[in-house]
Amino acid sequence: MTPSPAPVDPGPVDPGAPDWPEEWSGLVDDAAIFPPGDAPLHDATAAYGARREEWWADLVGSFVLRDTDLPLVRGFVGPLSVVVTGGAGQLAGPLGAASRLGLHVAAVEIVVRDVDDPVGNVRRIDAAARDADLDVPLFIELPGPATAAWLAAADEVAACDHRLKLRLGHVDHDLVPDSATVAAWIDAALDRETAFKATAGLHRAVRHDPEGGGMHGFLNVAAATTALWDGGSVEDAAAVLEQRDGAALAADLADGGVAAARRWFTSFGSCSVLEPRDDLIALGLLPHRKDA
């Protein structure tokens, strides 16, 4: 994670501040246990629960964990997004485990592993989801650039009424997808009217350049989504993804742009939920708060 100052407590709610802006609700999925955060599971679930009374609690959606973590979770109150660590055959087990433990699964995430037959892999995942009677959103990650095979697999995801998961970061900066690739992914999702979530590297609002390479910003992704939905080209969206001016991005998303983007860009997983909060406050996109 890019080094940054310690989060500052924004203080008590200003009685004169506007109501919570619904367009930001559930934007950040708490992925604290994943790299590079690597928080211990019990510490992370406790922190998630402790935030429920914070004024900004609605910013955070589900808690993301691996299917292998489920047996270690007890008494958790809140939505879970379960990452399947194996293939399609492992879909049913976590759902059964969560049901026995009284846990609420709000979404399931899985990656296509058969790069030689991604369409067939998506079909196998869909069949396993139907066999498991899955009744929550299923996000399918398709690795690689938007080649013909990738697009065919995206067709299958859309035909099966599932969603896409886009991996926008990596602990190795050399493996972070470039803006042209990300723009092509988002364009493919919108062309198929398929919702998507993002994962990895989006803990800051605006694209930035830490030592080692560039990292995408979640406001850039939202603005690129809106630009494409409004008829912009992939090249236009790639330019938006390169934007480093937070005020300009905020202006691009004014007048309903955030809500329009969130129709498709449902959320992103982040090992920090404080950095997204602080960036939105700094850009004036969350209600102003008085200092304590």
C-alpha positions, 0 to 999 in steps of 0.5 A: 500500500502506498505510504500515507499519513495516519487517518485523522478522526474527522470529528463529530457530525456537524448538525448543519451538514447535509444528509448522507449521500446515498450514491456513496453507500456500499462503495468500499468492501472491507478487504482488510485481510488481503494483501498488502494489508494482511490484517488478522481475521479476528482483528479485521472482523472486530474493526468492521463491527466497531464501525457500525456506529460511525457517521460514515459507516454506510460507505462500507459494504460487505466484509470480504474473506476467503471461503477457507476463513468461514469456519473461523468466523463466529457471531459476525453481523454484516454482509460477507463477500466470499472469495472462492479459493478453488474451482467451480466445484468449490462453490457449494461448500462455502454457502453451506458452511455459512448457512450452518454458522448463521452468516449472511453471504451477500456475494460470491467471487470466483476467478476463471482458472482455465485460461485455454477455455475461459468460456467453458470455465464460465459455463462450469461456474454457472452450472455449479452456481445453479446446482448450489441454488446460488441466490446472491450476485456472483462476480467472475474474474476474467484474467488478462486483457480484453482479447477475443477470448476474454470478450467471449467469456464476458459474453457468457458471464452476461448471458448467465446473468452474473457480474464481472470482477476487475483486478486493477492492482497488484503488489507488484506494480509491473503487473498493474493493468494499464489504463487502456486495458482497464478502459477496455474492460469497463467498456466491455462490461457496459456494452453487455450491460453487466455490473462489475466490482473492482479489486486491488489497488483502489484505496485512493480516490485519484490515480497516483504514482507511488515509487514503482509505478502508477496506481488507479483511483476509484474516482477515475474508475467511476468517471471513466464508467460515466464517460463510456456510458455517455458515449465516450470512446475507450480512448476517452475513458483511458484518458480519464483513468490517467487524470491526476486532478481530483477536483477535475474528477469530482467536477466530472462526476457532479450532477448525477455522475456518481449515481450513474457510474454506481449503476454498473460500478457496484463496489471495490475491495480495499484493504483500507476503508479509512483512506477512501473515506479521507480522500472523499472528505478532502475532495468535498464529496462527503458531508463536511464535519466539524473537528472534535 
